[in-house]
């Protein structure tokens, strides 16, 4: 691709680029000098698993990588012990280095389902921060003012609300900025909440006589509800390690509008507007499932979906199983539905929710027969299929 073609592809889906002019100049220099740009993405492995919201920046890093640029995945084994205050209303609980390194192992395993591991440079910021003397830390701090730090919206809001801000949290943007100096980043990727930190990196690079990195911040991905950002705490997430059928099913539940966002941010392409929305959604779900579980698993998940929902053939579908032996003798429709949701899908449903949303509405069906009386006795047999909702069904064994 020409530099101009690269620019168009790389900036697609970005929330802000500072600036596109600088990025185009860097891309032109890269082609002229045959030197790939160094693209930095820093991650703090504060948890072992990642969801699709985390993969937005990884997908953009992959785009740079496919164009021949050098992907630099920076593992914040030092900064994770401090805790990124971005967007936080309270101080993060500290992690030990052993916890961080354990998380980093599974985090990178999942990240390399997107990135080409053989072409990715992995660095740990503990390699330089743990070698710094206190004198060097003081000199680094002297380059940034307290007024600059308090320009950050999350710091300012906490200060105005009378909430504490620990001094070590003020170090975080400085450390993230110094990471860019150490790896000589040409571009840094991050979420919109990282804008301030990445700009600090530009300032420190300038002071060190380096070419300043281009800032590319990416939107926070909406979760399955289409409203709030994807988060485990909101229960609206798709985990990279979710089983294939579960991943496919979650993707099929998104709205058509959200599907377009997922195409752009998770696959890096626009949906073909000429195609039928249902076909496009199935294609999206299959491609993303295949990315994390392989082509065969993606195709199998789509075939199972068609069997269960398009053809409405639950008898031959691959369903989770529920043992009759684990059920009480005095079973009712209500207690059966509650146990099935919990045992097969690890979902806690209140009795009122089960009655109103699933049972009396006719969603709960045993072998196709609607069970609309919550207190009615029921005696399922081995081989029976219990449908709980459009997305949930189990086989009794």
BAZARO-310909 format. One record per residue (C-alpha): residue number from 1; residue in three letters; x, y, z. Coordinates in steps of 0.1 Angstrom, whole numbers, plus 2048, in hexadecimal, padded with zeros to 3 digits. Example, Ala and Ser with C-alpha at 12.3 -4.5 7.8 and 13.67 -1.06 7.14 Angstrom:
2
BANU num residu   X   Y   Z
BANU   1    ALA 87B 7D3 84E
BANU   2    SER 889 7F5 847
//
This chain:
397
BANU num residu   X   Y   Z
BANU   1    UNK 800 800 800
BANU   2    UNK 80A 824 7FA
BANU   3    UNK 80E 83A 819
BANU   4    UNK 7ED 84A 811
BANU   5    UNK 7DB 828 80E
BANU   6    UNK 7EB 81D 82F
BANU   7    UNK 7DF 83D 840
BANU   8    UNK 7BB 838 835
BANU   9    UNK 7BB 814 842
BANU  10    UNK 7CD 81B 863
BANU  11    UNK 7B8 839 86D
BANU  12    UNK 797 828 866
BANU  13    UNK 784 823 887
BANU  14    UNK 79C 838 89B
BANU  15    UNK 78D 851 8B3
BANU  16    UNK 7A9 86A 8AF
BANU  17    UNK 7CB 86C 89E
BANU  18    UNK 7E4 887 8A7
BANU  19    UNK 7EA 88C 88C
BANU  20    UNK 7E2 87C 86B
BANU  21    UNK 7FB 894 85A
BANU  22    UNK 817 888 871
BANU  23    UNK 80D 863 86C
BANU  24    UNK 80D 868 846
BANU  25    UNK 830 877 848
BANU  26    UNK 83C 85A 85D
BANU  27    UNK 82D 841 844
BANU  28    UNK 83E 853 827
BANU  29    UNK 860 853 839
BANU  30    UNK 85A 82E 841
BANU  31    UNK 856 825 81C
BANU  32    UNK 872 83C 811
BANU  33    UNK 88B 82F 82B
BANU  34    UNK 87E 80B 82B
BANU  35    UNK 87B 80E 851
BANU  36    UNK 85B 800 861
BANU  37    UNK 84B 816 87B
BANU  38    UNK 84C 80C 89F
BANU  39    UNK 828 809 8AB
BANU  40    UNK 823 807 8D1
BANU  41    UNK 807 7F8 8E4
BANU  42    UNK 80B 7F7 909
BANU  43    UNK 7F6 7DE 91E
BANU  44    UNK 7F4 7DA 944
BANU  45    UNK 7EA 7B6 94A
BANU  46    UNK 7D5 7BD 969
BANU  47    UNK 7BF 79F 961
BANU  48    UNK 7C6 77D 950
BANU  49    UNK 7AB 77F 935
BANU  50    UNK 7A2 798 91A
BANU  51    UNK 781 7A0 909
BANU  52    UNK 779 7AE 8E7
BANU  53    UNK 77B 7D2 8F5
BANU  54    UNK 7A0 7CC 8FB
BANU  55    UNK 7A6 7BF 8D8
BANU  56    UNK 79D 7E0 8C7
BANU  57    UNK 7C0 7EE 8CB
BANU  58    UNK 7CF 7CB 8C4
BANU  59    UNK 7BC 7CB 8A3
BANU  60    UNK 7CA 7ED 899
BANU  61    UNK 7ED 7E1 8A3
BANU  62    UNK 7E8 7C3 88C
BANU  63    UNK 7DF 7DA 86F
BANU  64    UNK 800 7EC 873
BANU  65    UNK 811 7CA 876
BANU  66    UNK 802 7BE 855
BANU  67    UNK 80E 7DD 844
BANU  68    UNK 832 7D4 84D
BANU  69    UNK 836 7EA 86C
BANU  70    UNK 846 7DF 88D
BANU  71    UNK 82C 7D6 8A8
BANU  72    UNK 83A 7DD 8CB
BANU  73    UNK 824 7CD 8E6
BANU  74    UNK 82F 7DD 907
BANU  75    UNK 826 7C9 926
BANU  76    UNK 823 7E0 943
BANU  77    UNK 831 7C8 95D
BANU  78    UNK 83C 7E7 971
BANU  79    UNK 81F 7FF 96A
BANU  80    UNK 805 7E4 972
BANU  81    UNK 812 7E3 995
BANU  82    UNK 80A 808 997
BANU  83    UNK 7E8 806 986
BANU  84    UNK 7DC 81C 96A
BANU  85    UNK 7C5 838 978
BANU  86    UNK 7B6 840 956
BANU  87    UNK 790 843 959
BANU  88    UNK 791 837 97D
BANU  89    UNK 77D 847 99A
BANU  90    UNK 793 836 9B4
BANU  91    UNK 7B6 829 9B8
BANU  92    UNK 7BC 806 9A8
BANU  93    UNK 7C5 7EA 9C0
BANU  94    UNK 7EA 7E2 9BC
BANU  95    UNK 7F6 7C1 9AD
BANU  96    UNK 815 7AE 9B4
BANU  97    UNK 82E 7A8 998
BANU  98    UNK 828 783 99A
BANU  99    UNK 802 789 994
BANU 100    UNK 80B 7A0 977
BANU 101    UNK 822 788 966
BANU 102    UNK 809 76B 96A
BANU 103    UNK 7EE 781 959
BANU 104    UNK 807 78C 93E
BANU 105    UNK 80C 768 933
BANU 106    UNK 7E7 761 92C
BANU 107    UNK 7E2 784 91F
BANU 108    UNK 7FD 781 905
BANU 109    UNK 7F1 75E 8FB
BANU 110    UNK 7CF 76D 8F2
BANU 111    UNK 7DF 78C 8E2
BANU 112    UNK 7F2 776 8CA
BANU 113    UNK 7D2 768 8BC
BANU 114    UNK 7D1 78B 8AB
BANU 115    UNK 7F5 794 8A7
BANU 116    UNK 811 781 895
BANU 117    UNK 827 777 8B3
BANU 118    UNK 846 772 89D
BANU 119    UNK 844 796 891
BANU 120    UNK 83B 7A6 8B2
BANU 121    UNK 855 7B6 8C9
BANU 122    UNK 84C 7B0 8EE
BANU 123    UNK 85B 7C7 908
BANU 124    UNK 856 7CB 92D
BANU 125    UNK 858 7ED 93D
BANU 126    UNK 866 7DE 95D
BANU 127    UNK 886 7DA 94A
BANU 128    UNK 88E 7FF 94C
BANU 129    UNK 879 80B 96A
BANU 130    UNK 888 7F2 982
BANU 131    UNK 8AB 7FF 979
BANU 132    UNK 8A3 823 97F
BANU 133    UNK 8B3 834 99D
BANU 134    UNK 89E 84C 9B3
BANU 135    UNK 8B2 869 9A4
BANU 136    UNK 8A8 85F 981
BANU 137    UNK 884 85C 98C
BANU 138    UNK 885 880 99B
BANU 139    UNK 894 88D 97B
BANU 140    UNK 878 87D 967
BANU 141    UNK 85E 88B 97E
BANU 142    UNK 86C 8AE 97A
BANU 143    UNK 862 8AF 956
BANU 144    UNK 83D 8AE 95E
BANU 145    UNK 829 8C7 973
BANU 146    UNK 80D 8C0 98C
BANU 147    UNK 7F7 8D7 978
BANU 148    UNK 7FC 8C1 959
BANU 149    UNK 7F2 8A2 96C
BANU 150    UNK 7D3 8B3 97A
BANU 151    UNK 7C7 8BB 957
BANU 152    UNK 7BD 896 955
BANU 153    UNK 798 894 958
BANU 154    UNK 798 876 96F
BANU 155    UNK 7B1 886 987
BANU 156    UNK 79E 8A7 987
BANU 157    UNK 77D 897 98D
BANU 158    UNK 78A 882 9AB
BANU 159    UNK 79A 8A1 9B9
BANU 160    UNK 77A 8B6 9B6
BANU 161    UNK 766 89A 9C6
BANU 162    UNK 77E 898 9E3
BANU 163    UNK 78A 875 9DA
BANU 164    UNK 7AD 86C 9E1
BANU 165    UNK 7C8 86B 9C6
BANU 166    UNK 7E7 858 9CF
BANU 167    UNK 808 867 9C5
BANU 168    UNK 813 847 9B3
BANU 169    UNK 7F5 84B 99C
BANU 170    UNK 804 86C 98F
BANU 171    UNK 823 858 984
BANU 172    UNK 80F 842 96C
BANU 173    UNK 80D 85A 94E
BANU 174    UNK 832 863 952
BANU 175    UNK 83B 83E 952
BANU 176    UNK 825 837 934
BANU 177    UNK 835 854 922
BANU 178    UNK 858 849 92A
BANU 179    UNK 850 826 91B
BANU 180    UNK 84D 838 8FA
BANU 181    UNK 86F 847 8FE
BANU 182    UNK 87F 825 906
BANU 183    UNK 870 813 8E8
BANU 184    UNK 872 832 8D0
BANU 185    UNK 84E 82E 8C6
BANU 186    UNK 842 83E 8A5
BANU 187    UNK 81E 838 8AD
BANU 188    UNK 80C 830 8CE
BANU 189    UNK 7EA 81F 8CF
BANU 190    UNK 7D1 821 8EB
BANU 191    UNK 7AD 826 8F6
BANU 192    UNK 79E 849 8F7
BANU 193    UNK 7A5 849 91D
BANU 194    UNK 7CB 847 915
BANU 195    UNK 7CD 868 902
BANU 196    UNK 7DD 87B 91E
BANU 197    UNK 7F7 860 926
BANU 198    UNK 801 85D 901
BANU 199    UNK 805 883 8FE
BANU 200    UNK 81D 882 91B
BANU 201    UNK 832 869 907
BANU 202    UNK 834 882 8EA
BANU 203    UNK 841 89D 902
BANU 204    UNK 85B 887 911
BANU 205    UNK 867 87B 8EE
BANU 206    UNK 86B 89F 8E3
BANU 207    UNK 880 8A6 902
BANU 208    UNK 896 888 8F9
BANU 209    UNK 89B 894 8D6
BANU 210    UNK 886 878 8C7
BANU 211    UNK 86C 87A 8AC
BANU 212    UNK 84A 87E 8BD
BANU 213    UNK 832 861 8BC
BANU 214    UNK 811 863 8AA
BANU 215    UNK 7F4 860 8C1
BANU 216    UNK 7D9 848 8B6
BANU 217    UNK 7BC 842 8CE
BANU 218    UNK 7A1 829 8C8
BANU 219    UNK 77D 82A 8D3
BANU 220    UNK 771 815 8F1
BANU 221    UNK 75D 7F8 8E3
BANU 222    UNK 739 7F6 8EE
BANU 223    UNK 72E 7D5 8FE
BANU 224    UNK 711 7BF 8F4
BANU 225    UNK 6F8 7D7 901
BANU 226    UNK 704 7F1 8E8
BANU 227    UNK 705 80C 902
BANU 228    UNK 721 808 91C
BANU 229    UNK 745 7FF 915
BANU 230    UNK 74D 7DA 914
BANU 231    UNK 755 7CF 937
BANU 232    UNK 754 7AF 94C
BANU 233    UNK 745 7C3 968
BANU 234    UNK 727 7CD 952
BANU 235    UNK 723 7A9 945
BANU 236    UNK 721 7B6 921
BANU 237    UNK 742 7A7 915
BANU 238    UNK 74F 78D 8FD
BANU 239    UNK 76E 77C 90A
BANU 240    UNK 78A 772 8F3
BANU 241    UNK 78A 750 905
BANU 242    UNK 764 74B 903
BANU 243    UNK 75B 729 8F4
BANU 244    UNK 754 72B 8CE
BANU 245    UNK 72E 726 8D0
BANU 246    UNK 72B 73F 8EC
BANU 247    UNK 740 759 8DA
BANU 248    UNK 72C 754 8BA
BANU 249    UNK 70B 757 8CC
BANU 250    UNK 715 777 8DE
BANU 251    UNK 71F 787 8BD
BANU 252    UNK 6FE 77D 8AE
BANU 253    UNK 6EC 790 8C9
BANU 254    UNK 6FB 7B3 8C0
BANU 255    UNK 6E6 7CD 8AE
BANU 256    UNK 6EB 7D5 889
BANU 257    UNK 6FA 7F7 893
BANU 258    UNK 712 7E7 8AB
BANU 259    UNK 71B 7CD 891
BANU 260    UNK 729 7E8 87B
BANU 261    UNK 73F 7F5 897
BANU 262    UNK 74C 7D1 89E
BANU 263    UNK 754 7CC 879
BANU 264    UNK 769 7EC 879
BANU 265    UNK 77A 7EA 89B
BANU 266    UNK 77E 7C4 89F
BANU 267    UNK 784 7BA 87B
BANU 268    UNK 791 7DA 86C
BANU 269    UNK 779 7DA 84F
BANU 270    UNK 758 7E9 846
BANU 271    UNK 739 7D3 843
BANU 272    UNK 72C 7CF 81F
BANU 273    UNK 70C 7E4 81F
BANU 274    UNK 6FE 7D0 802
BANU 275    UNK 6FD 7AF 816
BANU 276    UNK 6E0 7A4 82C
BANU 277    UNK 6E6 7AF 850
BANU 278    UNK 6E0 78B 85E
BANU 279    UNK 6FA 77D 846
BANU 280    UNK 712 798 84F
BANU 281    UNK 70D 791 874
BANU 282    UNK 714 76C 86F
BANU 283    UNK 733 774 85B
BANU 284    UNK 73F 78B 877
BANU 285    UNK 739 771 892
BANU 286    UNK 74A 756 87D
BANU 287    UNK 769 76B 875
BANU 288    UNK 76E 776 899
BANU 289    UNK 768 753 8A7
BANU 290    UNK 780 745 88D
BANU 291    UNK 79A 75E 897
BANU 292    UNK 79B 752 8BB
BANU 293    UNK 792 72D 8B7
BANU 294    UNK 79C 724 893
BANU 295    UNK 78A 722 872
BANU 296    UNK 77A 700 879
BANU 297    UNK 76B 70C 89A
BANU 298    UNK 75E 72C 88A
BANU 299    UNK 74C 718 86F
BANU 300    UNK 73F 6FF 888
BANU 301    UNK 731 71A 89F
BANU 302    UNK 71F 729 881
BANU 303    UNK 711 707 876
BANU 304    UNK 705 701 89A
BANU 305    UNK 6F4 723 89B
BANU 306    UNK 6E2 71C 87B
BANU 307    UNK 6D7 6FA 888
BANU 308    UNK 6CA 709 8A9
BANU 309    UNK 6BB 729 89D
BANU 310    UNK 6B8 72C 877
BANU 311    UNK 6AB 709 874
BANU 312    UNK 69D 707 898
BANU 313    UNK 6AB 6E3 89B
BANU 314    UNK 6B6 6E1 8BF
BANU 315    UNK 6B4 6BB 8C0
BANU 316    UNK 6D3 6B9 8AA
BANU 317    UNK 6E5 6D7 8B7
BANU 318    UNK 704 6D5 8CD
BANU 319    UNK 6F5 6E1 8EE
BANU 320    UNK 703 6E3 912
BANU 321    UNK 6F7 6C6 927
BANU 322    UNK 6E4 6C5 948
BANU 323    UNK 6E4 6A6 95D
BANU 324    UNK 6C2 69B 969
BANU 325    UNK 6D3 68A 987
BANU 326    UNK 6DD 6AC 994
BANU 327    UNK 6B9 6B9 995
BANU 328    UNK 6A2 6B6 9B3
BANU 329    UNK 684 69F 9B3
BANU 330    UNK 66A 6BB 9B8
BANU 331    UNK 674 6CE 999
BANU 332    UNK 65F 6EB 98C
BANU 333    UNK 662 6FF 96C
BANU 334    UNK 671 71C 980
BANU 335    UNK 68B 707 992
BANU 336    UNK 695 6F4 972
BANU 337    UNK 69A 714 95F
BANU 338    UNK 6AF 723 97C
BANU 339    UNK 6C5 705 97E
BANU 340    UNK 6C9 702 959
BANU 341    UNK 6D4 727 955
BANU 342    UNK 6ED 723 972
BANU 343    UNK 6FB 700 96A
BANU 344    UNK 6FE 704 945
BANU 345    UNK 705 729 940
BANU 346    UNK 710 735 963
BANU 347    UNK 6F4 74F 963
BANU 348    UNK 6E2 758 983
BANU 349    UNK 6BE 761 97B
BANU 350    UNK 6A6 76E 996
BANU 351    UNK 684 75C 99A
BANU 352    UNK 671 77C 98F
BANU 353    UNK 688 77F 970
BANU 354    UNK 682 75B 967
BANU 355    UNK 65C 75E 96B
BANU 356    UNK 658 77E 957
BANU 357    UNK 672 77D 93C
BANU 358    UNK 675 758 935
BANU 359    UNK 659 742 942
BANU 360    UNK 638 755 93E
BANU 361    UNK 645 764 91D
BANU 362    UNK 648 741 90F
BANU 363    UNK 66D 740 90A
BANU 364    UNK 672 721 920
BANU 365    UNK 669 702 90C
BANU 366    UNK 66E 6DD 911
BANU 367    UNK 671 6CB 8F0
BANU 368    UNK 65F 6E7 8DF
BANU 369    UNK 643 6E9 8F8
BANU 370    UNK 640 70A 90B
BANU 371    UNK 641 709 931
BANU 372    UNK 62F 728 93C
BANU 373    UNK 625 71E 960
BANU 374    UNK 643 725 977
BANU 375    UNK 636 70F 993
BANU 376    UNK 62C 6F1 97D
BANU 377    UNK 63D 6D0 985
BANU 378    UNK 654 6C3 969
BANU 379    UNK 666 6A2 964
BANU 380    UNK 67F 6A5 948
BANU 381    UNK 68D 685 938
BANU 382    UNK 6B0 67D 92A
BANU 383    UNK 6B3 68C 907
BANU 384    UNK 699 6A7 90D
BANU 385    UNK 6A3 6CA 900
BANU 386    UNK 69B 6E7 917
BANU 387    UNK 69A 709 905
BANU 388    UNK 69E 726 91D
BANU 389    UNK 6A1 744 905
BANU 390    UNK 6AB 74C 8E1
BANU 391    UNK 6CF 748 8EA
BANU 392    UNK 6CE 72D 906
BANU 393    UNK 6C4 708 904
BANU 394    UNK 6D0 6E8 915
BANU 395    UNK 6CD 6C3 910
BANU 396    UNK 6C2 6AD 92E
BANU 397    UNK 6D7 68E 933
//
